[in-house]
Amino acid sequence: MTTSNPTPTGDVEAVTKVTPHGHEIDISAIASTAPVEGGIADYLRNYLGRVRSGEMGSLPAVAGLIVLVIVFWSLRSNFGSLANFSDLLKQSSFTVFIAMGLVFVLLLGEIDLAAGTAAGVCAALMARLSVGYGWAWPWAILAALVAGVAIGTLTGTLCAKVRIPSFVVTLALFLAFQGVTLFIVLNGAGSHGNVSITDNFITNLYNGQMDPWLGWVIAVVAIVGYALVKLSQARSRSRAGLIAEPMSLVGLKVAALVVVAVVAVYLLNLNRGGTGGSQLVNQGGKLVLVKPPELRGVPWVVLLTLVFFTLWTFVLTRTRYGRHVYAVGGNTEAARRAGIRVDRIRISVFVISSFMAAIGGILLASNTHSVDANTGGGNTLLLAVGAAVIGGTSLFGGRGRPADAIIGGLVVAVIANGMADLVQGNNRDSIQYIVTGAVLLLAAAVDALSRRRAGAAGLA
């Protein structure tokens, strides 16, 4: 039996199927995105119908990103330079990593206000162990990641078992972790206050780039892997007697990935370092002609981002755990009646959030080659939450993807990068914050309105 659960306002909250055992399973999200019979034209009509019904996903963010790029490129000729293209990918990385973790928390309608300062704690721990106590980079990084998992376990347990609202728990930890970071950087062996990182591996995570040939290898692996996954999905659905994506649509998606991957790797493999002639440099009291070093290759942080994007996308879309996350976010009580261990799911999403925050903190430290009391503080959390929401993740739970974090992170990075030289003087930062805040408010409004419209259409 299938039923619709009306909300107090009259909107449809969810469409559920009651199993023979009396359990309720939310099927509205599956129904709204299931493949439709026909060709590309039928898929396009189905997609446009979902958009008109409020299921816009990342479409507003993608459109906004394109508009921002066009505007800033027209106002700043160097915005489209190879060096700036690489910088945009790197500048968005730590925000994207923290935002990817926050997507899991937001899917449950929760919030993690401590993600930014947790990143600072993990980065400070890594720096202290690496610099002060001489730990090798694998152990220092592992310690930071373990600290992230421990923080997430503590947060999730307080929320799921003690039943303290996530807003209160993470707000308290947000304040406490600032003190923990300060304690770590002011105590222990080695320098205090500002801990400079000297390990080449750690600093190259953000600042290094791979050999050009390796970029092409990764592009080929990504394209072939994506094509095999799409073909496998289509064949599995066909064998099960279900409607599968037409091969023409699969081919079109693979072709689009080929174009994006080839263009991106080609541009990043071009020399974006010094392209002028030799320059006079004072070396040992003598003026020597020195040729500017070349800078080629895909940044390592791009590969790191793609690895975790693929991992979390697989987890959310191809595993039972991922289906349980969406089920709990869509209707907690129905998920509990269906036998899903809701408390475990709640704890796990906070573990993932803090784990990804730890990676974001490592990249923050790699970028600046140091850690201080302000690492992970300031607007780190706000930009990460903004990236997830701007990318299309719902603040109300039940809707979101790791791709949202990447798209939203790029939007935030484009705004910061584009405004950096466009607005000069003392007002530069203030204008940047105002524009970013306005974009976030617009994204939240789109989310609220689209959910209302989707509810009226019976899709949410």
C-alpha positions in Angstrom: 0.0 0.0 0.0 1.3 3.5 -0.9 0.4 6.5 1.2 1.2 10.2 1.2 2.0 11.9 4.6 0.6 15.4 4.7 2.5 18.0 6.8 0.6 20.4 9.1 0.7 23.0 6.4 -0.9 20.7 3.9 2.2 20.0 1.8 3.1 16.4 1.0 6.0 15.4 3.2 6.8 12.0 1.6 5.3 9.2 -0.4 5.8 5.9 1.5 5.2 2.3 0.7 3.9 0.1 3.5 5.5 -3.4 3.3 3.7 -6.6 4.3 5.6 -6.3 7.7 4.1 -2.9 8.4 7.3 -1.0 7.6 7.3 2.3 5.7 9.8 3.1 3.0 10.1 6.5 1.4 9.8 5.9 -2.4 9.2 9.5 -3.6 12.9 10.3 -4.1 13.4 7.1 -6.1 10.3 7.7 -8.2 11.2 11.3 -9.1 14.7 10.3 -10.5 14.1 6.8 -11.9 15.0 6.3 -15.6 12.1 6.8 -18.0 11.4 4.8 -21.2 12.5 6.3 -24.5 15.4 8.2 -25.9 17.3 11.4 -25.1 14.3 13.6 -25.9 12.1 11.7 -23.4 14.8 12.0 -20.7 15.1 15.7 -21.4 11.3 16.1 -21.1 11.3 14.2 -17.8 14.2 16.3 -16.5 12.5 19.6 -17.4 9.3 18.3 -15.8 11.2 17.7 -12.5 12.8 21.1 -12.7 9.4 22.7 -13.2 8.2 20.7 -10.2 11.0 22.1 -8.0 13.6 19.3 -8.3 16.3 21.6 -9.6 19.3 20.0 -7.8 22.6 21.8 -8.7 21.2 23.6 -11.8 21.0 27.1 -10.1 24.6 26.7 -8.8 25.9 25.6 -12.2 24.1 28.5 -13.9 25.4 30.9 -11.3 29.0 29.6 -11.7 28.9 30.1 -15.5 27.5 33.6 -15.0 30.2 34.5 -12.4 33.0 33.2 -14.6 31.7 35.2 -17.6 31.3 38.4 -15.6 34.8 38.2 -13.9 36.5 37.2 -17.1 35.0 40.1 -18.9 36.1 42.5 -16.2 39.5 41.0 -15.6 41.5 39.6 -18.5 43.8 37.6 -16.3 40.9 35.8 -14.6 41.0 33.3 -17.4 44.7 32.8 -17.3 46.2 29.3 -16.8 47.7 30.2 -13.5 44.4 31.5 -12.2 42.6 28.4 -13.4 44.9 26.2 -11.4 44.6 28.6 -8.4 40.8 28.3 -8.5 41.0 24.6 -8.3 43.4 24.7 -5.4 41.7 27.6 -3.5 38.4 25.7 -3.4 40.0 22.5 -2.2 39.9 22.8 1.6 36.4 24.3 1.5 35.2 21.5 -0.8 36.6 18.8 1.6 34.9 20.2 4.6 31.7 20.8 2.6 31.7 17.2 1.4 31.7 16.0 5.0 28.9 18.5 5.8 26.8 17.1 3.0 26.3 13.9 5.0 25.3 15.8 8.1 22.9 18.1 6.2 21.3 15.1 4.5 19.9 14.2 8.0 18.8 17.7 8.6 21.5 18.2 11.2 24.3 20.8 11.4 28.0 20.6 12.4 29.2 24.1 13.5 32.4 22.6 14.8 33.7 21.4 11.4 36.0 24.4 10.9 37.6 24.4 14.3 37.9 20.6 14.3 39.9 21.1 11.1 42.1 23.5 13.1 42.6 21.0 15.9 43.6 18.2 13.5 46.0 20.5 11.5 47.6 21.7 14.8 48.1 18.1 16.0 49.7 17.1 12.7 52.0 20.1 12.7 53.1 19.6 16.4 53.8 15.9 15.8 55.7 16.5 12.6 57.7 19.6 13.6 58.0 19.3 17.4 58.4 15.5 17.8 59.8 14.6 14.4 57.1 12.2 13.4 57.2 11.1 9.7 54.5 12.4 7.5 52.4 9.2 7.3 52.1 9.0 11.1 51.5 12.7 11.6 48.7 12.7 9.0 47.3 9.4 10.4 47.2 11.0 13.8 45.3 14.0 12.5 42.8 11.7 10.7 42.3 9.6 13.8 41.7 12.8 15.8 39.0 13.7 13.2 37.3 10.4 13.6 37.4 10.7 17.4 35.9 14.2 17.3 33.1 12.9 15.0 32.4 10.0 17.3 32.1 12.3 20.3 29.8 14.7 18.4 27.6 12.0 17.0 27.3 10.2 20.3 26.2 13.3 22.1 23.6 14.0 19.5 22.3 10.5 18.9 22.6 8.9 22.3 22.4 11.8 24.8 19.8 13.5 22.5 21.4 16.9 22.7 20.5 19.0 19.6 23.4 19.1 17.1 23.3 22.9 17.0 24.0 23.0 20.7 26.6 20.3 20.7 28.6 21.6 17.8 28.3 25.2 19.0 29.9 24.2 22.3 32.6 22.2 20.5 33.2 25.1 18.1 34.1 27.3 21.1 36.1 24.5 22.9 38.1 23.4 19.9 39.4 27.0 19.4 41.0 26.6 22.9 42.3 23.1 22.0 44.0 24.5 18.9 45.5 27.4 20.9 46.8 24.9 23.5 48.5 22.7 21.0 50.3 25.6 19.1 51.4 27.2 22.4 52.7 24.0 24.1 54.8 20.9 23.3 58.2 20.5 21.7 59.3 22.8 18.9 58.2 26.4 18.0 55.2 28.0 19.6 52.6 30.4 18.3 53.1 29.8 14.6 54.3 26.3 13.9 56.0 26.2 10.5 55.7 22.9 8.6 58.9 21.8 6.8 57.9 18.3 5.6 57.9 18.4 1.8 55.2 15.8 1.4 52.7 17.8 3.6 53.4 21.1 1.9 53.2 19.5 -1.6 49.7 18.2 -1.0 48.3 21.6 -1.8 51.2 23.3 -3.6 52.6 20.4 -5.7 51.6 19.2 -9.1 52.0 15.8 -10.8 54.0 15.1 -13.9 52.1 15.9 -17.1 52.0 12.2 -18.2 50.4 11.2 -15.0 47.6 13.7 -15.5 46.7 12.0 -18.8 46.8 8.5 -17.2 44.4 9.6 -14.5 42.1 11.2 -17.2 42.0 7.9 -19.1 41.3 5.9 -16.0 38.5 8.2 -15.0 36.9 8.2 -18.4 37.1 4.4 -18.8 36.0 3.8 -15.2 33.0 6.1 -15.7 32.0 4.4 -19.0 32.2 1.0 -17.4 30.1 2.0 -14.4 27.4 3.5 -16.6 27.3 0.5 -18.9 27.2 -1.9 -16.0 24.3 0.0 -14.5 22.4 -0.1 -17.8 22.9 -3.8 -18.2 22.0 -4.6 -14.6 18.7 -2.8 -15.0 18.0 -4.4 -18.3 18.6 -7.9 -16.9 16.3 -7.1 -14.0 13.5 -6.1 -16.4 13.8 -2.4 -15.4 14.0 0.6 -17.6 17.6 1.6 -18.3 19.2 4.7 -19.7 19.4 4.5 -23.5 22.9 3.9 -24.9 22.7 7.2 -26.7 22.4 9.1 -23.4 25.2 7.0 -21.8 27.4 7.8 -24.8 26.6 11.5 -24.6 27.5 11.6 -20.9 30.8 9.8 -21.5 31.6 12.2 -24.4 31.0 15.2 -22.2 33.4 13.7 -19.6 36.0 13.1 -22.3 35.8 16.8 -23.4 36.0 18.2 -19.9 38.9 15.8 -18.8 40.9 16.3 -22.0 40.6 20.1 -22.0 41.3 20.4 -18.2 44.4 18.2 -18.3 45.7 19.8 -21.5 45.4 23.3 -20.0 46.9 22.3 -16.7 49.9 20.7 -18.5 50.7 23.9 -20.3 53.4 26.1 -18.7 51.7 28.5 -16.2 54.9 29.6 -14.6 57.2 32.4 -15.7 56.9 32.7 -19.5 59.0 35.8 -20.0 62.7 36.0 -20.7 65.6 35.5 -18.3 65.7 37.9 -15.3 68.7 39.4 -13.5 69.0 37.9 -10.0 71.5 38.7 -7.3 73.3 35.5 -6.4 76.2 35.8 -3.9 76.7 39.4 -4.8 76.7 38.8 -8.6 74.0 39.5 -11.1 73.1 36.4 -12.9 70.5 35.8 -15.7 68.0 33.2 -14.4 65.2 31.7 -16.5 61.9 31.6 -14.7 61.0 28.0 -13.7 58.3 26.2 -15.6 55.1 25.1 -13.8 53.2 22.3 -15.4 50.9 19.5 -14.4 47.6 18.8 -12.6 47.8 19.8 -8.9 47.9 16.9 -6.5 45.0 18.3 -4.6 42.8 17.9 -7.7 43.5 14.1 -7.7 42.8 14.0 -4.0 39.4 15.7 -4.5 38.4 13.4 -7.3 39.3 10.3 -5.2 37.1 11.3 -2.3 34.3 12.6 -4.6 34.3 9.2 -6.3 34.4 7.4 -2.9 31.5 9.3 -1.3 29.4 9.3 -4.5 29.7 5.5 -4.6 28.9 5.2 -0.9 25.7 7.3 -1.2 24.4 5.9 -4.5 25.6 2.3 -4.6 25.6 1.0 -1.0 23.0 0.1 1.5 24.5 2.6 3.9 23.9 5.4 1.4 20.3 4.4 1.0 19.9 4.4 4.8 21.3 7.9 5.0 18.8 9.2 2.5 16.0 7.3 4.2 16.8 8.7 7.6 17.1 12.2 6.1 13.8 11.9 4.2 11.7 10.4 7.0 13.4 9.4 10.3 10.4 7.6 11.8 9.7 5.6 8.6 13.4 4.7 8.5 13.2 3.5 12.2 10.1 1.4 11.5 11.8 -0.1 8.5 14.5 -1.5 10.8 17.3 1.1 10.1 19.5 1.8 13.1 18.9 5.5 13.0 21.3 6.3 15.9 24.2 4.6 14.1 23.5 6.5 11.0 23.5 9.8 12.9 26.8 9.0 14.6 28.4 7.9 11.3 27.6 11.1 9.4 29.3 13.2 12.1 32.3 10.8 11.9 32.5 11.4 8.1 32.1 15.1 8.6 34.9 15.4 11.1 37.1 13.0 9.1 36.7 15.2 6.0 37.3 18.3 8.2 40.6 16.8 9.2 41.6 16.5 5.6 40.5 20.1 5.0 42.6 21.2 7.9 45.7 19.3 6.6 45.2 21.1 3.2 44.9 24.5 5.1 48.2 23.8 6.8 49.8 22.7 3.5 48.7 25.9 1.8 50.2 28.2 4.4 53.1 25.9 5.4 52.2 26.6 9.0 49.5 26.3 11.7 48.5 28.9 14.2 45.6 29.6 16.6 43.5 30.9 13.7 43.7 27.8 11.5 40.2 26.6 10.9 38.6 29.6 12.5 37.2 32.7 11.0 34.9 32.0 8.1 36.2 28.5 7.3 33.0 26.8 8.5 30.7 29.4 7.1 32.2 29.1 3.6 32.0 25.3 3.8 28.3 25.3 4.8 27.7 27.9 2.2 29.4 25.7 -0.5 27.2 22.7 0.3 24.0 24.7 0.3 24.9 26.8 -2.7 25.7 23.6 -4.6 22.2 22.2 -4.0 22.3 20.3 -0.7 19.1 21.0 1.2 19.2 22.5 4.7 16.0 20.5 5.5 17.6 17.1 5.0 17.0 14.3 2.5 18.6 15.9 -0.6 22.3 16.4 -1.4 25.3 14.9 -3.2 29.1 15.2 -2.9 29.0 16.9 -6.3 27.1 19.8 -4.6 30.1 20.5 -2.4 32.4 20.7 -5.4 30.1 23.0 -7.4 29.4 25.2 -4.4 33.1 25.3 -3.5 33.9 26.5 -6.9 31.3 29.2 -6.7 32.7 30.4 -3.4 36.3 30.3 -4.8 35.3 32.2 -8.0 33.7 34.9 -5.9 36.7 35.3 -3.7 39.2 35.1 -6.5 37.2 37.4 -8.8 36.7 40.1 -6.2 40.3 40.0 -5.0 41.6 42.3 -7.8 38.3 43.7 -8.9 37.7 45.7 -5.7 40.7 47.4 -4.3 41.3 49.2 -1.0 39.9 48.7 2.5 36.5 47.6 1.1 37.7 44.6 -0.7 37.0 42.0 2.0 33.7 43.6 3.0 32.3 43.5 -0.6 33.5 39.9 -0.9 31.6 38.9 2.2 28.5 40.7 1.2 28.4 39.1 -2.3 29.1 35.6 -0.8 26.4 36.1 1.8 23.9 37.2 -0.8 24.6 34.2 -3.0 24.1 31.9 0.0 20.8 33.6 0.9 19.7 33.2 -2.6 20.6 29.5 -2.6 18.7 28.9 0.7 15.7 30.7 -0.8 15.8 28.6 -3.9 16.0 25.5 -1.7 13.0 26.4 0.4 10.9 27.4 -2.6 11.8 24.4 -4.6 10.9 22.1 -1.7 7.6 23.8 -1.3 6.9 23.4 -5.1 8.1 19.8 -5.1 5.9 19.1 -2.1 2.9 20.4 -3.9 3.8 18.2 -6.9 4.1 15.1 -4.6 7.9 14.8 -5.1 9.1 15.6 -1.6 
